[in-house]
Each structure stands twice: as structure tokens, then as C-alpha cells.
Amino acid sequence: MKLKGTIRRNDLEGGHWTIETDKGETYQLQGKLDDCKDGMKAEVEGKVDKGAMGIGMTGPHFDVQKLSAL
């Protein structure tokens, strides 16, 4: 699955990364996030982790396999 949108940093509970897609959806990112920068346009490839739980509550968890800046 591929998502395109804007990467955002959320400082809630120690911090985590999200992507706000071009369709208006928000996913909490996990996995390969070394190149993330707040506000960057990006495409991420991976899958929704339906079994993941977290305190961030900013959207479904998306397990990133590949991150590409646009």
C-alpha cells in the first residue's frame, strides 16, 4: 500500500510521526523513519498494522517499509 501526503511530528507522549494524506486521512507511522522531517511531502510504502495499539491515538498505525521524499 502506498500513501502520499505530508509528514508531521507530533510531540504527544514522547513524540511520533504521522502522515496526513492527500485524501485527508491521518496515519501514525512506525518502522523505517530515519529520513523524516516535519512538513516534508512524501510517499510511504507499507501496510496498516491492525494489531498495533498506542497512546498517540492519531490514526491507524502504518508500518513503513520505504519512505521517499517528493
VENFEN-V383546 format. One record per backbone hydrogen bond with DSSP energy under -1.0 kcal/mol. NH is the residue of the N-H (numbers start at 1). CO is the residue of the C=O. If there is no record, write none. Layout:
BEGIN
NH,CO
NH,CO
END
This chain:
BEGIN
3,44
5,42
6,20
7,40
8,18
10,16
15,12
16,10
18,8
19,27
20,6
21,25
22,4
24,21
27,19
28,60
29,17
30,62
32,64
33,31
36,33
39,7
40,37
42,5
43,68
44,3
45,66
46,1
47,63
49,61
50,48
52,49
62,28
63,47
64,30
65,45
66,45
68,43
70,41
END
